[in-house]
Amino acid sequence: MAVTDTDATERVEPEPVAAQDPSVSPVVDHSAAHLHSPVPRVAHHAPAPAPAPALAPTRVPDRATHGVKLAKISRTGDRVFRSMATSSGLLIVLLVLFVGFFLLALALPSLRADQDSFLTSRSWTVAGNELRFGIAGLFWTTVLSSILAMAMAVPVAIGVALCLTQYLHKRLAGPVSFVVDLLAAVPSIIFGLWGLTILGPFLAPGAEWLIGKLGWIPLFSRSVDPKGSVFVASVVLAIMILPIVIAISRDVFAQTPRDHIEAALALGATRWEVIRTAVLPHGRSGVVSASMLGLGRALGETIAVMIILTTPPQGGPFTPSIFAGGETFASKIANNAAEFDSPSKTGAYIAAGLVLFVVTFAVNAIARIVAERGVKS
């Protein structure tokens, strides 16, 4: 006879409710039902929801046909600003052309009436009806003083720019740069008076030493009092153009890529080697353009040179020495401005001013070309 699970399993009957303590809540034990169930349970899953009906496709308007409506944007400000900027650029070009044509138109009658070679003669006679004038002496003094000033100013300016950007701390470089920039605010007449009364006597012993040692060379021969010579005027010009060359060179050196400097330092380069291999090559074009701009400033200086230079006698021998006197284009025009009483005299001096204008314009154009080539490279 088979024994079922129900007979084999011993049933546990709960105690009657009346037999329990009325103060205790009745507890029903469901552990047996959870631990063992003779009937397997079947899980019922809810049916999957029916898919939503497909919506009709929304019609997108054809943008090519109808376009996109945008807010109205006014272009009046752009047009006005572009017109003003273009007009300003054209105004500068027309102004330069006007100055050139003005000088040429007033100088042509005197150049045609000139009885001497304008480019090779040193004579300057414009009194009366006879016109004999040339620019050879003026050109030599102007170029000699400017080149000598550049030879003294450019090395000092490069050294100061490197010191401000590579050696000095930023807290100290700022005030020093500010003081250097203030040199550009000093009037030319102040530099001229200072050079005549203080710098000339101070440089006189050094000039006498150079004349004694190198006087056999025509460039260092004695001609006039060294206090009023081209040498003193060149030193004053060098001081005057220092702020221009320092400011531009400083900005160019400060823009040297930091990666180049750190790469050179990582390879074991010293500070000077970093400057020689990374900083100077990067700023070469900027230094050249700064030097050209400084040269243009030196060529056109008037008051300071006029005060310092000793005017040589008319018809005297030509002396190429830096310790000689002379006149530049600008100082010649400024010294004789009172003689502009006739068109012929005025035309002679304007002809000299035309040459100075062309030389200065050419120098600045060369500086512009060099700067653009450096940026492209």
C-alpha positions as a Markdown table, in Angstrom:
| # | Residue | x | y | z |
|---|---|---|---|---|
| 1 | Met | 0.0 | 0.0 | 0.0 |
| 2 | Ala | 1.5 | 3.4 | -1.1 |
| 3 | Val | 2.2 | 6.0 | 1.4 |
| 4 | Thr | 1.3 | 9.5 | 0.3 |
| 5 | Asp | 3.2 | 12.7 | 1.3 |
| 6 | Thr | 0.2 | 13.8 | 3.2 |
| 7 | Asp | 0.2 | 10.7 | 5.4 |
| 8 | Ala | 4.0 | 10.7 | 5.8 |
| 9 | Thr | 4.1 | 14.4 | 6.8 |
| 10 | Glu | 3.2 | 15.1 | 10.3 |
| 11 | Arg | 0.6 | 17.8 | 10.5 |
| 12 | Val | 0.9 | 20.5 | 13.1 |
| 13 | Glu | -2.4 | 21.8 | 14.2 |
| 14 | Pro | -2.5 | 25.3 | 15.6 |
| 15 | Glu | -3.8 | 25.7 | 19.1 |
| 16 | Pro | -7.4 | 26.8 | 19.6 |
| 17 | Val | -7.8 | 30.5 | 19.8 |
| 18 | Ala | -9.6 | 30.1 | 23.1 |
| 19 | Ala | -6.7 | 28.3 | 24.6 |
| 20 | Gln | -4.3 | 31.1 | 24.0 |
| 21 | Asp | -3.7 | 34.1 | 26.2 |
| 22 | Pro | -6.2 | 36.7 | 25.3 |
| 23 | Ser | -3.6 | 39.4 | 25.9 |
| 24 | Val | -1.4 | 38.1 | 23.1 |
| 25 | Ser | -2.4 | 38.7 | 19.5 |
| 26 | Pro | -3.0 | 35.5 | 17.5 |
| 27 | Val | 0.0 | 34.7 | 15.2 |
| 28 | Val | -0.5 | 32.5 | 12.2 |
| 29 | Asp | 2.6 | 30.6 | 10.9 |
| 30 | His | 2.7 | 30.6 | 7.1 |
| 31 | Ser | 6.3 | 29.2 | 6.9 |
| 32 | Ala | 5.2 | 25.7 | 6.1 |
| 33 | Ala | 3.1 | 26.9 | 3.2 |
| 34 | His | 6.0 | 28.8 | 1.8 |
| 35 | Leu | 8.6 | 26.1 | 2.3 |
| 36 | His | 6.7 | 23.3 | 0.7 |
| 37 | Ser | 3.8 | 23.4 | -1.6 |
| 38 | Pro | 2.5 | 20.2 | -3.2 |
| 39 | Val | 0.9 | 22.3 | -6.0 |
| 40 | Pro | 3.3 | 24.1 | -8.4 |
| 41 | Arg | 2.5 | 27.8 | -9.0 |
| 42 | Val | 1.9 | 29.1 | -12.5 |
| 43 | Ala | 3.0 | 32.7 | -13.3 |
| 44 | His | 0.5 | 34.6 | -15.4 |
| 45 | His | 1.9 | 37.4 | -17.5 |
| 46 | Ala | -0.1 | 40.4 | -18.7 |
| 47 | Pro | -0.6 | 40.5 | -22.4 |
| 48 | Ala | 1.7 | 42.9 | -24.3 |
| 49 | Pro | 0.1 | 46.2 | -25.2 |
| 50 | Ala | -1.0 | 46.6 | -28.8 |
| 51 | Pro | 1.3 | 48.8 | -30.8 |
| 52 | Ala | 0.1 | 52.4 | -31.3 |
| 53 | Pro | -1.2 | 53.1 | -34.7 |
| 54 | Ala | 1.3 | 54.8 | -36.9 |
| 55 | Leu | 0.9 | 58.6 | -37.1 |
| 56 | Ala | 0.6 | 60.3 | -40.4 |
| 57 | Pro | 3.9 | 61.9 | -41.6 |
| 58 | Thr | 4.0 | 65.6 | -40.8 |
| 59 | Arg | 4.5 | 67.7 | -43.9 |
| 60 | Val | 7.7 | 69.8 | -43.7 |
| 61 | Pro | 7.6 | 73.0 | -45.7 |
| 62 | Asp | 9.9 | 73.3 | -48.6 |
| 63 | Arg | 12.6 | 75.8 | -47.5 |
| 64 | Ala | 13.9 | 76.2 | -51.0 |
| 65 | Thr | 10.4 | 77.4 | -52.0 |
| 66 | His | 9.2 | 79.3 | -49.0 |
| 67 | Gly | 12.6 | 80.2 | -47.3 |
| 68 | Val | 13.3 | 80.8 | -43.6 |
| 69 | Lys | 12.0 | 83.9 | -42.1 |
| 70 | Leu | 14.7 | 85.7 | -40.1 |
| 71 | Ala | 14.7 | 88.8 | -38.0 |
| 72 | Lys | 15.5 | 91.9 | -39.8 |
| 73 | Ile | 19.2 | 92.9 | -39.1 |
| 74 | Ser | 20.3 | 96.4 | -39.9 |
| 75 | Arg | 23.5 | 96.7 | -41.9 |
| 76 | Thr | 23.7 | 100.5 | -41.6 |
| 77 | Gly | 26.3 | 100.5 | -38.9 |
| 78 | Asp | 28.6 | 98.2 | -40.9 |
| 79 | Arg | 28.2 | 100.3 | -44.0 |
| 80 | Val | 29.0 | 103.5 | -42.2 |
| 81 | Phe | 32.0 | 102.1 | -40.4 |
| 82 | Arg | 33.4 | 100.5 | -43.6 |
| 83 | Ser | 33.0 | 103.8 | -45.5 |
| 84 | Met | 34.7 | 105.7 | -42.7 |
| 85 | Ala | 37.6 | 103.3 | -42.5 |
| 86 | Thr | 38.1 | 103.3 | -46.3 |
| 87 | Ser | 37.9 | 107.0 | -46.4 |
| 88 | Ser | 40.6 | 107.3 | -43.7 |
| 89 | Gly | 42.9 | 105.1 | -45.6 |
| 90 | Leu | 42.4 | 106.9 | -48.9 |
| 91 | Leu | 42.8 | 110.3 | -47.1 |
| 92 | Ile | 46.3 | 109.3 | -45.8 |
| 93 | Val | 47.4 | 108.2 | -49.3 |
| 94 | Leu | 46.0 | 111.3 | -50.9 |
| 95 | Leu | 47.7 | 113.5 | -48.2 |
| 96 | Val | 51.2 | 111.9 | -48.9 |
| 97 | Leu | 50.7 | 112.3 | -52.7 |
| 98 | Phe | 49.5 | 115.9 | -52.2 |
| 99 | Val | 52.7 | 116.8 | -50.1 |
| 100 | Gly | 54.9 | 115.2 | -52.8 |
| 101 | Phe | 53.2 | 117.0 | -55.7 |
| 102 | Phe | 53.2 | 120.3 | -53.7 |
| 103 | Leu | 56.9 | 120.1 | -53.1 |
| 104 | Leu | 57.6 | 119.1 | -56.7 |
| 105 | Ala | 55.4 | 121.9 | -58.2 |
| 106 | Leu | 57.1 | 124.6 | -56.2 |
| 107 | Ala | 60.6 | 123.3 | -56.6 |
| 108 | Leu | 60.6 | 122.8 | -60.4 |
| 109 | Pro | 60.9 | 126.5 | -61.4 |
| 110 | Ser | 64.0 | 126.9 | -59.2 |
| 111 | Leu | 65.5 | 123.6 | -60.3 |
| 112 | Arg | 65.1 | 124.7 | -64.0 |
| 113 | Ala | 66.8 | 128.1 | -63.2 |
| 114 | Asp | 69.6 | 126.5 | -61.2 |
| 115 | Gln | 73.0 | 127.3 | -62.8 |
| 116 | Asp | 74.9 | 124.6 | -60.9 |
| 117 | Ser | 74.6 | 120.9 | -60.4 |
| 118 | Phe | 71.8 | 120.3 | -57.9 |
| 119 | Leu | 73.1 | 116.8 | -56.8 |
| 120 | Thr | 76.8 | 117.3 | -56.8 |
| 121 | Ser | 77.4 | 121.0 | -56.0 |
| 122 | Arg | 78.1 | 122.3 | -52.4 |
| 123 | Ser | 77.4 | 126.0 | -53.2 |
| 124 | Trp | 74.3 | 127.7 | -52.0 |
| 125 | Thr | 73.7 | 131.1 | -53.6 |
| 126 | Val | 70.1 | 132.2 | -54.0 |
| 127 | Ala | 70.4 | 136.0 | -53.6 |
| 128 | Gly | 69.3 | 138.1 | -56.5 |
| 129 | Asn | 68.4 | 136.7 | -59.9 |
| 130 | Glu | 71.3 | 134.1 | -59.9 |
| 131 | Leu | 70.5 | 130.7 | -58.5 |
| 132 | Arg | 73.4 | 128.4 | -57.8 |
| 133 | Phe | 72.7 | 125.7 | -55.2 |
| 134 | Gly | 73.4 | 122.1 | -54.6 |
| 135 | Ile | 72.7 | 119.5 | -51.9 |
| 136 | Ala | 76.0 | 117.5 | -51.8 |
| 137 | Gly | 77.1 | 119.1 | -48.5 |
| 138 | Leu | 73.7 | 118.9 | -46.9 |
| 139 | Phe | 73.3 | 115.3 | -48.0 |
| 140 | Trp | 76.7 | 114.3 | -46.5 |
| 141 | Thr | 76.1 | 116.0 | -43.2 |
| 142 | Thr | 72.6 | 114.5 | -42.9 |
| 143 | Val | 73.6 | 111.0 | -43.7 |
| 144 | Leu | 76.8 | 111.1 | -41.7 |
| 145 | Ser | 75.1 | 112.3 | -38.5 |
| 146 | Ser | 72.2 | 109.8 | -38.9 |
| 147 | Ile | 74.4 | 106.8 | -39.6 |
| 148 | Leu | 76.7 | 107.7 | -36.7 |
| 149 | Ala | 73.7 | 108.1 | -34.4 |
| 150 | Met | 72.3 | 104.7 | -35.5 |
| 151 | Ala | 75.7 | 103.0 | -34.9 |
| 152 | Met | 75.6 | 104.3 | -31.3 |
| 153 | Ala | 71.9 | 103.8 | -30.6 |
| 154 | Val | 71.0 | 100.4 | -32.0 |
| 155 | Pro | 73.4 | 98.3 | -29.9 |
| 156 | Val | 72.4 | 100.1 | -26.8 |
| 157 | Ala | 68.7 | 99.8 | -27.7 |
| 158 | Ile | 69.0 | 96.0 | -28.3 |
| 159 | Gly | 70.8 | 95.5 | -25.0 |
| 160 | Val | 68.1 | 97.5 | -23.1 |
| 161 | Ala | 65.3 | 95.6 | -24.8 |
| 162 | Leu | 66.9 | 92.2 | -24.0 |
| 163 | Cys | 67.5 | 93.3 | -20.4 |
| 164 | Leu | 63.8 | 94.3 | -20.0 |
| 165 | Thr | 62.4 | 91.1 | -21.6 |
| 166 | Gln | 64.9 | 88.4 | -20.6 |
| 167 | Tyr | 66.7 | 89.4 | -17.4 |
| 168 | Leu | 64.7 | 91.8 | -15.3 |
| 169 | His | 61.7 | 90.7 | -13.2 |
| 170 | Lys | 58.4 | 92.0 | -14.5 |
| 171 | Arg | 57.9 | 94.2 | -11.4 |
| 172 | Leu | 61.1 | 96.0 | -12.2 |
| 173 | Ala | 60.9 | 95.9 | -16.0 |
| 174 | Gly | 57.6 | 97.8 | -16.0 |
| 175 | Pro | 59.0 | 101.0 | -14.3 |
| 176 | Val | 62.2 | 100.9 | -16.3 |
| 177 | Ser | 60.2 | 100.6 | -19.5 |
| 178 | Phe | 58.1 | 103.6 | -18.4 |
| 179 | Val | 61.1 | 105.7 | -17.8 |
| 180 | Val | 62.6 | 104.8 | -21.2 |
| 181 | Asp | 59.4 | 105.7 | -23.0 |
| 182 | Leu | 59.4 | 109.1 | -21.3 |
| 183 | Leu | 62.5 | 110.0 | -23.3 |
| 184 | Ala | 60.2 | 110.3 | -26.4 |
| 185 | Ala | 58.2 | 113.0 | -24.6 |
| 186 | Val | 61.2 | 115.4 | -24.1 |
| 187 | Pro | 61.0 | 118.3 | -26.7 |
| 188 | Ser | 63.7 | 118.6 | -29.3 |
| 189 | Ile | 64.7 | 122.0 | -28.2 |
| 190 | Ile | 65.5 | 120.7 | -24.7 |
| 191 | Phe | 67.8 | 118.1 | -26.2 |
| 192 | Gly | 69.5 | 120.8 | -28.3 |
| 193 | Leu | 70.1 | 123.1 | -25.4 |
| 194 | Trp | 71.4 | 120.3 | -23.2 |
| 195 | Gly | 73.7 | 119.1 | -26.0 |
| 196 | Leu | 75.1 | 122.5 | -26.6 |
| 197 | Thr | 75.7 | 123.6 | -22.9 |
| 198 | Ile | 76.4 | 120.3 | -21.1 |
| 199 | Leu | 77.0 | 117.3 | -23.4 |
| 200 | Gly | 79.4 | 119.2 | -25.8 |
| 201 | Pro | 81.8 | 120.4 | -23.1 |
| 202 | Phe | 81.6 | 116.9 | -21.5 |
| 203 | Leu | 82.6 | 115.1 | -24.7 |
| 204 | Ala | 85.3 | 117.6 | -25.7 |
| 205 | Pro | 88.2 | 115.8 | -23.9 |
| 206 | Gly | 87.2 | 112.5 | -25.6 |
| 207 | Ala | 87.0 | 114.3 | -29.0 |
| 208 | Glu | 90.4 | 115.8 | -28.5 |
| 209 | Trp | 91.9 | 112.3 | -27.6 |
| 210 | Leu | 90.4 | 110.8 | -30.8 |
| 211 | Ile | 91.7 | 113.7 | -32.9 |
| 212 | Gly | 95.2 | 113.3 | -31.4 |
| 213 | Lys | 95.2 | 109.5 | -31.9 |
| 214 | Leu | 93.3 | 109.2 | -35.2 |
| 215 | Gly | 93.6 | 112.7 | -36.7 |
| 216 | Trp | 95.5 | 111.3 | -39.7 |
| 217 | Ile | 92.3 | 109.7 | -40.9 |
| 218 | Pro | 90.1 | 112.2 | -42.7 |
| 219 | Leu | 87.0 | 111.0 | -40.8 |
| 220 | Phe | 88.6 | 112.1 | -37.5 |
| 221 | Ser | 90.5 | 115.2 | -38.5 |
| 222 | Arg | 90.2 | 118.5 | -36.7 |
| 223 | Ser | 87.9 | 121.1 | -38.4 |
| 224 | Val | 86.0 | 123.2 | -35.9 |
| 225 | Asp | 85.4 | 123.3 | -32.1 |
| 226 | Pro | 84.4 | 119.8 | -31.1 |
| 227 | Lys | 81.6 | 121.2 | -29.0 |
| 228 | Gly | 79.6 | 122.1 | -32.1 |
| 229 | Ser | 80.6 | 119.2 | -34.3 |
| 230 | Val | 78.7 | 116.5 | -36.1 |
| 231 | Phe | 79.9 | 114.1 | -33.4 |
| 232 | Val | 78.0 | 115.9 | -30.6 |
| 233 | Ala | 74.9 | 116.2 | -32.8 |
| 234 | Ser | 75.1 | 112.5 | -33.5 |
| 235 | Val | 75.2 | 111.6 | -29.8 |
| 236 | Val | 72.1 | 113.8 | -29.2 |
| 237 | Leu | 70.3 | 112.1 | -32.1 |
| 238 | Ala | 71.2 | 108.7 | -30.7 |
| 239 | Ile | 69.6 | 109.6 | -27.4 |
| 240 | Met | 66.5 | 110.9 | -29.2 |
| 241 | Ile | 65.9 | 107.8 | -31.2 |
| 242 | Leu | 66.6 | 105.3 | -28.4 |
| 243 | Pro | 62.9 | 105.2 | -27.2 |
| 244 | Ile | 61.7 | 104.2 | -30.7 |
| 245 | Val | 64.2 | 101.4 | -31.2 |
| 246 | Ile | 63.8 | 100.1 | -27.6 |
| 247 | Ala | 60.0 | 100.1 | -27.7 |
| 248 | Ile | 59.7 | 98.1 | -30.9 |
| 249 | Ser | 62.6 | 95.7 | -30.1 |
| 250 | Arg | 61.1 | 95.1 | -26.7 |
| 251 | Asp | 57.7 | 94.2 | -28.1 |
| 252 | Val | 59.3 | 91.9 | -30.7 |
| 253 | Phe | 61.5 | 90.1 | -28.2 |
| 254 | Ala | 58.6 | 89.7 | -25.8 |
| 255 | Gln | 56.6 | 87.8 | -28.4 |
| 256 | Thr | 59.3 | 85.0 | -28.8 |
| 257 | Pro | 57.4 | 81.6 | -28.5 |
| 258 | Arg | 57.8 | 80.2 | -25.1 |
| 259 | Asp | 58.2 | 76.7 | -26.5 |
| 260 | His | 61.4 | 77.8 | -28.3 |
| 261 | Ile | 62.9 | 79.2 | -25.1 |
| 262 | Glu | 61.9 | 76.2 | -23.0 |
| 263 | Ala | 63.3 | 73.8 | -25.6 |
| 264 | Ala | 66.6 | 75.5 | -25.6 |
| 265 | Leu | 66.8 | 75.5 | -21.8 |
| 266 | Ala | 65.8 | 71.8 | -21.8 |
| 267 | Leu | 68.8 | 71.0 | -24.1 |
| 268 | Gly | 71.1 | 72.6 | -21.6 |
| 269 | Ala | 71.5 | 76.1 | -23.2 |
| 270 | Thr | 72.7 | 79.0 | -21.1 |
| 271 | Arg | 70.7 | 82.3 | -21.0 |
| 272 | Trp | 73.0 | 83.8 | -23.6 |
| 273 | Glu | 72.7 | 80.8 | -25.8 |
| 274 | Val | 68.9 | 81.0 | -25.5 |
| 275 | Ile | 69.0 | 84.6 | -26.6 |
| 276 | Arg | 71.4 | 83.9 | -29.5 |
| 277 | Thr | 69.5 | 80.8 | -30.8 |
| 278 | Ala | 65.8 | 81.7 | -30.1 |
| 279 | Val | 65.2 | 85.3 | -29.2 |
| 280 | Leu | 67.5 | 87.2 | -31.6 |
| 281 | Pro | 66.5 | 85.1 | -34.7 |
| 282 | His | 62.8 | 85.6 | -33.9 |
| 283 | Gly | 63.2 | 89.4 | -33.5 |
| 284 | Arg | 65.7 | 90.1 | -36.3 |
| 285 | Ser | 63.1 | 91.6 | -38.7 |
| 286 | Gly | 61.6 | 93.7 | -35.9 |
| 287 | Val | 64.9 | 95.1 | -34.9 |
| 288 | Val | 65.7 | 96.0 | -38.5 |
| 289 | Ser | 62.4 | 97.8 | -39.0 |
| 290 | Ala | 62.9 | 99.6 | -35.7 |
| 291 | Ser | 66.3 | 100.8 | -36.8 |
| 292 | Met | 64.9 | 102.0 | -40.1 |
| 293 | Leu | 62.2 | 104.0 | -38.3 |
| 294 | Gly | 64.8 | 105.4 | -35.9 |
| 295 | Leu | 66.9 | 106.4 | -39.0 |
| 296 | Gly | 63.9 | 108.2 | -40.4 |
| 297 | Arg | 63.6 | 110.1 | -37.2 |
| 298 | Ala | 67.2 | 111.1 | -37.2 |
| 299 | Leu | 67.1 | 112.2 | -40.8 |
| 300 | Gly | 64.3 | 114.6 | -40.2 |
| 301 | Glu | 65.4 | 116.1 | -36.8 |
| 302 | Thr | 65.6 | 119.9 | -37.0 |
| 303 | Ile | 65.8 | 122.0 | -33.9 |
| 304 | Ala | 68.3 | 120.0 | -31.9 |
| 305 | Val | 70.7 | 119.7 | -34.8 |
| 306 | Met | 70.3 | 123.4 | -35.7 |
| 307 | Ile | 71.2 | 124.5 | -32.2 |
| 308 | Ile | 74.3 | 122.2 | -31.9 |
| 309 | Leu | 76.0 | 122.3 | -35.3 |
| 310 | Thr | 78.4 | 125.1 | -36.2 |
| 311 | Thr | 77.6 | 126.5 | -39.6 |
| 312 | Pro | 80.7 | 126.5 | -41.8 |
| 313 | Pro | 81.6 | 129.6 | -43.9 |
| 314 | Gln | 80.2 | 129.8 | -47.4 |
| 315 | Gly | 82.6 | 128.5 | -50.0 |
| 316 | Gly | 84.9 | 126.8 | -47.5 |
| 317 | Pro | 86.7 | 123.5 | -48.2 |
| 318 | Phe | 84.8 | 120.3 | -47.9 |
| 319 | Thr | 85.7 | 118.3 | -44.7 |
| 320 | Pro | 84.3 | 114.8 | -44.2 |
| 321 | Ser | 85.3 | 114.7 | -40.5 |
| 322 | Ile | 82.8 | 113.9 | -37.8 |
| 323 | Phe | 84.4 | 116.8 | -35.8 |
| 324 | Ala | 83.4 | 119.3 | -38.5 |
| 325 | Gly | 80.4 | 121.6 | -38.6 |
| 326 | Gly | 77.8 | 121.6 | -41.2 |
| 327 | Glu | 74.1 | 121.8 | -42.0 |
| 328 | Thr | 71.5 | 119.1 | -42.6 |
| 329 | Phe | 68.5 | 119.5 | -44.9 |
| 330 | Ala | 66.2 | 120.3 | -42.0 |
| 331 | Ser | 68.6 | 122.7 | -40.2 |
| 332 | Lys | 69.4 | 124.5 | -43.5 |
| 333 | Ile | 65.7 | 125.2 | -44.1 |
| 334 | Ala | 65.1 | 126.2 | -40.5 |
| 335 | Asn | 68.1 | 128.5 | -40.4 |
| 336 | Asn | 67.1 | 130.4 | -43.5 |
| 337 | Ala | 63.3 | 130.5 | -43.2 |
| 338 | Ala | 63.4 | 134.3 | -43.1 |
| 339 | Glu | 64.7 | 134.4 | -46.7 |
| 340 | Phe | 61.5 | 133.0 | -48.1 |
| 341 | Asp | 60.7 | 136.4 | -49.7 |
| 342 | Ser | 60.6 | 135.3 | -53.3 |
| 343 | Pro | 59.4 | 132.3 | -55.3 |
| 344 | Ser | 62.9 | 131.5 | -56.5 |
| 345 | Lys | 64.5 | 131.4 | -53.0 |
| 346 | Thr | 61.5 | 129.5 | -51.6 |
| 347 | Gly | 61.8 | 127.0 | -54.5 |
| 348 | Ala | 65.5 | 126.3 | -53.8 |
| 349 | Tyr | 64.8 | 125.4 | -50.1 |
| 350 | Ile | 61.7 | 123.5 | -51.1 |
| 351 | Ala | 63.8 | 121.5 | -53.5 |
| 352 | Ala | 66.1 | 120.5 | -50.6 |
| 353 | Gly | 63.0 | 119.6 | -48.6 |
| 354 | Leu | 61.8 | 117.4 | -51.5 |
| 355 | Val | 65.0 | 115.4 | -51.4 |
| 356 | Leu | 64.6 | 115.0 | -47.6 |
| 357 | Phe | 61.0 | 113.9 | -48.1 |
| 358 | Val | 62.0 | 111.3 | -50.7 |
| 359 | Val | 64.9 | 109.9 | -48.6 |
| 360 | Thr | 62.7 | 109.7 | -45.5 |
| 361 | Phe | 59.9 | 108.1 | -47.4 |
| 362 | Ala | 62.2 | 105.5 | -48.9 |
| 363 | Val | 63.7 | 104.6 | -45.5 |
| 364 | Asn | 60.3 | 104.1 | -44.0 |
| 365 | Ala | 59.2 | 102.0 | -47.0 |
| 366 | Ile | 62.2 | 99.8 | -46.6 |
| 367 | Ala | 61.4 | 99.3 | -42.9 |
| 368 | Arg | 57.8 | 98.3 | -43.8 |
| 369 | Ile | 59.0 | 95.7 | -46.4 |
| 370 | Val | 61.6 | 94.2 | -44.0 |
| 371 | Ala | 58.9 | 94.0 | -41.2 |
| 372 | Glu | 56.4 | 92.2 | -43.5 |
| 373 | Arg | 59.1 | 89.7 | -44.7 |
| 374 | Gly | 59.9 | 88.9 | -41.1 |
| 375 | Val | 56.3 | 88.2 | -40.3 |
| 376 | Lys | 55.8 | 85.9 | -43.3 |
| 377 | Ser | 59.0 | 84.0 | -42.5 |
